[in-house]
């Protein structure tokens, strides 16, 4: 089959602003104590922005390393040329030891006995596996339990003596860093006791890290040796001052039509025109990641003005109301997320309407939407490169 080159902004797309990503990294780093390293999270394809782009933008800024969720994601960073540390934020499984060693990845150690098995495999391979011990101080997902610190600290000391594992760091994860401070402080106290238990067993905890975006921003006193920013890097979160916007989502207008009063729109006919109306059909739907909860609730921007969603969001298209507007034509660009002129739809607005969180909105745009670098300036691209039918 002949290769076909298709303009990525023909239908709908995600724009990623490298300048915003760079600014957010530098802003977080500027709040940290001297000597604290940055471990940007680039899991889930860099929160949906494209890991290759994130690596290109963030690597020159001097991060200590990068964080991923899976071994496969870590291998992807190696294939892209990143030679520095890669921390895999999933529990160590012995059958992944070979890949971890080959790609020089650093997994979490959440169970000392599983670590012993992986260490034995690494030792037989003539190597040592670097790990980061995760302590469960209240998150409840995985990790060695904080109340039994003396017990597992002594056992870990024995495992490390065998030489198959090397403790690179020790970490925990705050469950409520966006809320009141006391739960954060309580987890920090628990974690401190576990660090004492390790040292009492003759184990150097290595690099200590606990803080995600919210904790790094709100509690820099807990920054320790590394922080692990994620959502704020990509323009999410609700802390003042707000993060620089990074992601915008655009879609072409496929059709514009005038309809009489009483006309219905989309599946289930959940919207009926109260009077004569002008409707525009956009080339984006829930198959692209536009949340169906925005049906009859959300809005988009076209030429800097709001156009409310009418009817149910479909898999591939969505209808919006442009009544009274002669400036909307086929091929025009609608802004689903982001800025158009002086108007803006933020990720928090969409998350609120969808009853979810920023993370799910940013990571939810499907692979059908190409990721492209944002153009210079606030307004989206407009040239008619498709649309119409």
C-alpha distance (Angstrom), angle and dihedral (degrees) to the residues before:
residue distance angle dihedral
X1 . . .
X2 3.77 . .
X3 3.82 114.9 .
X4 3.79 111.5 -113.2
X5 3.79 121.9 -155.3
X6 3.80 111.4 -147.8
X7 3.79 124.8 -170.0
X8 3.84 103.8 -111.7
X9 3.81 93.1 -140.8
X10 3.78 94.2 53.3
X11 3.81 96.3 102.0
X12 3.81 116.6 2.5
X13 3.78 132.9 -29.3
X14 3.79 148.1 168.6
X15 3.79 118.2 -113.0
X16 3.79 117.6 -153.3
X17 3.80 119.7 -163.5
X18 3.84 110.3 -146.0
X19 3.81 90.2 -167.4
X20 3.79 91.6 57.8
X21 3.80 91.9 48.7
X22 3.79 90.6 49.2
X23 3.82 92.4 47.7
X24 3.80 93.0 50.6
X25 3.81 92.0 51.0
X26 3.79 91.7 50.4
X27 3.80 93.5 45.2
X28 3.80 92.7 53.5
X29 3.80 91.9 44.6
X30 3.79 89.5 51.6
X31 3.82 91.9 60.7
X32 3.80 94.9 53.6
X33 3.80 129.3 94.1
X34 3.77 116.7 -99.3
X35 3.79 111.8 -82.7
X36 3.80 96.3 23.9
X37 3.81 111.2 131.0
X38 3.79 129.6 -139.3
X39 3.81 120.5 -124.6
X40 3.82 104.2 -177.2
X41 3.78 115.5 -157.7
X42 3.80 111.8 -126.9
X43 3.80 98.5 169.2
X44 3.82 121.5 135.1
X45 3.81 90.5 34.7
X46 3.81 91.1 -51.7
X47 3.81 92.4 -50.0
X48 3.78 90.4 -49.9
X49 3.81 96.4 -52.8
X50 3.81 97.3 103.0
X51 3.78 121.9 -88.9
X52 3.80 94.3 -133.5
X53 3.80 90.8 58.5
X54 3.81 92.7 44.2
X55 3.79 90.4 52.0
X56 3.79 91.4 48.9
X57 3.81 92.7 50.9
X58 3.80 100.7 38.9
X59 3.81 103.3 37.4
X60 3.84 94.4 73.1
X61 3.82 89.6 53.6
X62 3.80 91.8 70.0
X63 3.81 106.7 -112.7
X64 3.79 116.6 -178.1
X65 3.79 88.5 -128.2
X66 3.80 142.5 -52.0
X67 3.79 132.6 -90.0
X68 3.81 125.5 -137.7
X69 3.79 135.4 172.5
X70 3.80 102.0 -132.0
X71 3.78 141.9 31.8
X72 3.81 89.4 -116.2
X73 3.80 90.9 56.3
X74 3.79 89.1 50.5
X75 3.79 90.9 52.0
X76 3.80 88.4 51.9
X77 3.82 90.8 57.9
X78 3.81 89.6 52.2
X79 3.81 90.6 50.2
X80 3.81 88.4 53.3
X81 3.79 90.6 55.6
X82 3.81 103.1 -102.6
X83 3.81 106.3 148.0
X84 3.80 99.6 176.5
X85 3.82 128.9 90.1
X86 3.80 119.1 -49.9
X87 3.80 116.5 -167.2
X88 3.82 115.8 -158.8
X89 3.82 109.2 -149.4
X90 3.76 95.6 -152.4
X91 3.79 127.4 91.7
X92 3.77 116.8 -87.7
X93 3.81 113.5 -100.7
X94 3.81 116.5 -167.7
X95 3.82 94.3 -134.9
X96 3.81 89.3 61.6
X97 3.79 93.2 55.6
X98 3.80 94.3 99.2
X99 3.81 93.8 55.0
X100 3.80 91.4 43.2
X101 3.79 90.9 54.2
X102 3.81 94.5 43.3
X103 3.80 93.1 51.4
X104 3.83 95.1 35.1
X105 3.80 93.0 -123.5
X106 3.80 124.9 163.9
X107 3.83 114.0 -138.8
X108 3.77 131.1 -169.1
X109 3.78 117.0 -96.3
X110 3.79 105.5 -142.8
X111 3.80 100.1 157.7
X112 3.78 122.9 39.3
X113 3.81 95.0 -151.2
X114 3.81 92.3 52.3
X115 3.78 86.7 48.4
X116 3.79 90.0 54.0
X117 3.81 90.2 54.4
X118 3.81 92.6 48.1
X119 3.80 90.5 46.1
X120 3.79 90.5 54.1
X121 3.82 90.1 52.6
X122 3.79 91.1 48.9
X123 3.80 91.1 48.4
X124 3.82 91.2 52.6
X125 3.80 87.6 51.7
X126 3.78 89.4 54.8
X127 3.77 94.0 -113.0
X128 3.80 143.6 93.3
X129 3.79 125.5 -123.2
X130 3.81 117.7 -135.6
X131 3.80 111.5 -139.0
X132 3.79 139.3 177.3
X133 3.78 114.9 -137.8
X134 3.81 112.4 -132.1
X135 3.79 117.0 -151.5
X136 3.80 118.2 -159.6
X137 3.80 104.4 -137.6
X138 3.81 94.8 164.6
X139 3.81 109.6 -44.3
X140 3.79 90.2 102.1
X141 3.80 98.9 -154.6
X142 3.78 103.2 102.1
X143 3.78 139.6 -42.5
X144 3.79 136.3 99.5
X145 3.83 109.4 -58.8
X146 3.78 115.7 -104.9
X147 3.85 96.2 -140.6
X148 3.81 91.1 61.2
X149 3.79 96.2 47.6
X150 3.81 96.7 128.4
X151 3.81 90.8 53.6
X152 3.80 99.5 49.5
X153 3.82 93.4 37.4
X154 3.81 90.8 61.4
X155 3.80 92.0 45.9
X156 3.82 91.4 48.3
X157 3.80 90.1 52.5
X158 3.82 88.7 57.2
X159 3.82 92.7 47.7
X160 3.80 92.7 49.6
X161 3.80 90.7 52.1
X162 3.81 88.7 63.7
X163 3.80 88.5 67.5
X164 3.83 101.1 -132.2
X165 3.80 94.7 105.3
X166 3.79 130.7 48.9
X167 3.81 117.6 -162.3
X168 3.79 105.0 -134.0
X169 3.80 97.4 170.1
X170 3.78 148.5 -16.6
X171 3.79 124.0 -131.0
X172 3.76 147.9 166.8
X173 3.80 133.4 -170.2
X174 3.81 127.2 -125.2
X175 3.79 112.5 -130.7
X176 3.82 97.4 -160.9
X177 3.79 108.5 26.3
X178 3.82 90.7 141.4
X179 3.80 93.1 56.2
X180 3.82 137.4 60.6
X181 3.81 114.6 -29.0
X182 3.81 100.9 -121.7
X183 3.85 97.6 77.1
X184 3.81 88.6 50.3
X185 3.78 91.8 50.4
X186 3.80 91.6 46.8
X187 3.79 91.6 53.3
X188 3.81 89.4 48.0
X189 3.80 90.0 52.9
X190 3.79 91.4 50.0
X191 3.78 90.8 47.8
X192 3.79 91.7 49.9
X193 3.79 90.1 55.7
X194 3.80 89.6 53.0
X195 3.79 91.6 51.1
X196 3.80 88.2 52.3
X197 3.81 89.9 51.1
X198 3.81 90.9 52.4
X199 3.77 92.8 50.3
X200 3.80 90.0 45.6
X201 3.80 88.2 56.5
X202 3.78 90.7 51.5
X203 3.81 95.0 -103.9
X204 3.81 121.4 135.0
X205 3.85 105.8 -139.4
X206 3.80 91.1 -147.7
X207 3.80 117.2 -157.6
X208 3.79 111.5 7.5
X209 3.81 117.9 -147.1
X210 3.80 133.7 166.1
X211 3.81 110.6 142.6
X212 3.79 127.4 102.9
X213 3.82 122.3 -177.2
X214 3.81 95.3 -70.1
X215 3.80 94.9 45.3
X216 3.80 93.4 44.5
X217 3.80 89.9 51.3
X218 3.82 99.6 40.7
X219 3.81 102.8 29.0
X220 3.81 109.2 32.2
X221 3.82 87.8 159.5
X222 3.82 85.8 75.5
X223 3.80 94.5 50.5
X224 3.83 92.0 110.7
X225 3.83 113.5 170.4
X226 3.82 99.5 -32.6
X227 3.79 138.6 14.9
X228 3.80 124.9 -152.8
X229 3.83 108.9 -146.3
X230 3.77 117.9 -174.2
X231 3.80 124.1 145.5
X232 3.81 96.5 33.4
X233 3.79 91.3 54.1
X234 3.79 88.5 62.0
X235 3.79 97.3 46.2
X236 3.82 100.4 -92.7
X237 3.78 132.5 116.9
X238 3.78 130.5 73.3
X239 3.80 105.5 -114.4
X240 3.81 124.3 125.4
X241 2.88 124.7 -77.9
X242 3.80 93.0 34.9
X243 3.78 120.9 -123.0
X244 3.78 119.0 -100.3
X245 3.83 110.2 -94.0
X246 3.79 112.6 -103.2
X247 3.82 107.6 167.4
X248 3.79 130.8 56.7
X249 3.79 127.3 172.4
X250 3.81 120.6 -152.8
X251 3.79 134.3 -176.8
X252 3.79 135.1 -174.1
X253 3.78 124.5 -116.7
X254 3.80 106.2 -115.7
X255 3.79 100.0 -178.5
X256 3.80 140.7 8.1
X257 3.78 120.6 -164.0
X258 3.79 140.1 167.3
X259 3.80 114.4 -131.9
X260 3.81 132.4 -171.8
X261 3.77 126.6 -117.3
X262 3.79 112.3 -74.0
X263 3.82 95.3 32.8
X264 3.80 114.6 142.6
X265 3.79 130.0 -142.3
X266 3.80 133.5 -144.3
X267 3.80 133.5 -28.6
X268 3.76 115.4 -15.9
X269 3.82 91.5 13.6
X270 3.79 88.8 -109.6
X271 3.81 93.0 163.4
X272 3.79 126.5 50.7
X273 3.80 122.0 -172.9
X274 3.83 109.4 -111.8
X275 3.79 88.8 -156.4
X276 3.80 139.5 -11.5
X277 3.79 108.1 -36.5
X278 3.79 141.9 -178.5
X279 3.80 115.0 -136.4
X280 3.80 131.5 -168.4
X281 3.80 123.2 -158.4
X282 3.82 114.9 -145.4
X283 3.80 127.1 -153.2
X284 3.80 95.9 -121.9
X285 3.79 134.9 83.7
X286 3.76 143.7 151.2
X287 3.81 90.1 -64.6
X288 3.81 84.8 67.6
X289 3.79 93.7 45.8
X290 3.80 100.4 -93.4
X291 3.77 102.2 144.9
X292 3.78 116.1 -113.9
X293 3.80 88.6 -143.7
X294 3.82 86.1 75.3
X295 3.81 89.6 71.1
X296 3.82 107.5 127.3
X297 3.82 88.3 -10.0
X298 3.78 111.7 65.4
X299 3.77 132.4 71.6
X300 3.78 140.3 -153.6
X301 3.79 132.7 -156.4
X302 3.80 123.4 -118.4
X303 3.81 117.5 -179.2
X304 3.80 88.7 -12.6
X305 3.81 96.0 -55.0
X306 3.79 129.9 105.4
X307 3.78 122.5 -106.2
X308 3.83 115.1 -173.2
X309 3.81 122.0 -135.7
X310 3.80 113.1 -107.9
X311 3.77 121.6 -158.3
X312 3.78 128.7 -13.7
X313 3.80 120.8 -25.6
X314 3.83 106.1 -114.5
X315 3.79 127.9 -148.6
X316 3.82 94.8 -99.3
X317 3.81 107.3 11.8
X318 3.78 142.1 33.8
X319 3.80 130.0 -159.9
X320 3.82 122.6 -136.6
X321 3.79 133.2 -175.5
X322 3.82 117.5 -110.5
X323 3.79 97.1 162.8
X324 3.78 115.0 165.4
X325 3.79 93.0 17.3
X326 3.77 123.2 118.3
X327 3.82 93.1 174.3
X328 3.82 96.6 76.0
X329 3.78 115.8 92.3
X330 3.78 139.4 162.3
X331 3.77 111.3 -75.3
X332 3.81 94.5 28.6
X333 3.79 118.0 132.5
X334 3.79 123.3 -112.3
X335 3.79 120.5 -161.0
X336 3.79 111.1 -136.9
X337 3.81 94.3 173.3
X338 3.78 125.9 11.0
X339 3.79 139.7 27.6
X340 3.79 130.8 -35.2
X341 3.78 111.1 179.5
X342 3.80 108.6 -51.2
X343 3.80 94.4 -19.5
X344 3.80 124.5 85.6
X345 3.79 140.4 -176.9
X346 3.79 109.0 -156.3
X347 3.77 128.2 -154.9
X348 3.81 89.9 -114.7
X349 3.81 90.6 59.0
X350 3.80 92.3 54.6
X351 3.80 92.4 43.0
X352 3.80 90.7 51.4
X353 3.79 93.5 51.0
X354 3.80 91.0 46.1
X355 3.81 93.1 48.0
X356 3.78 93.5 -122.3
X357 3.82 142.2 93.2
X358 3.79 135.7 -83.2
X359 3.80 91.6 -106.2
X360 3.79 93.5 61.6
X361 3.79 93.2 48.3
X362 3.81 94.4 49.9
X363 3.80 95.2 45.4
X364 3.80 94.4 39.8
X365 3.81 100.8 74.5
X366 3.78 105.7 108.8
X367 3.79 128.6 -123.6
X368 3.81 88.4 -107.5
X369 3.79 87.2 79.3
X370 3.82 111.2 77.2
X371 3.80 115.6 -133.7
X372 3.80 113.1 -130.1
X373 3.79 135.4 171.0
X374 3.79 113.2 -95.5
X375 3.80 116.8 -107.3
X376 3.78 120.1 -115.2
X377 3.78 112.6 -88.1
X378 3.78 134.3 26.9
X379 3.80 100.8 -78.9
X380 3.81 121.4 84.1
X381 3.78 125.3 -120.5
X382 3.78 112.0 -81.1
X383 3.82 111.6 -179.5
X384 3.81 110.8 127.7
X385 3.82 104.4 -113.3
X386 3.79 99.2 153.4
X387 3.76 141.3 -20.9
X388 3.73 129.2 109.0
X389 3.74 127.1 87.1
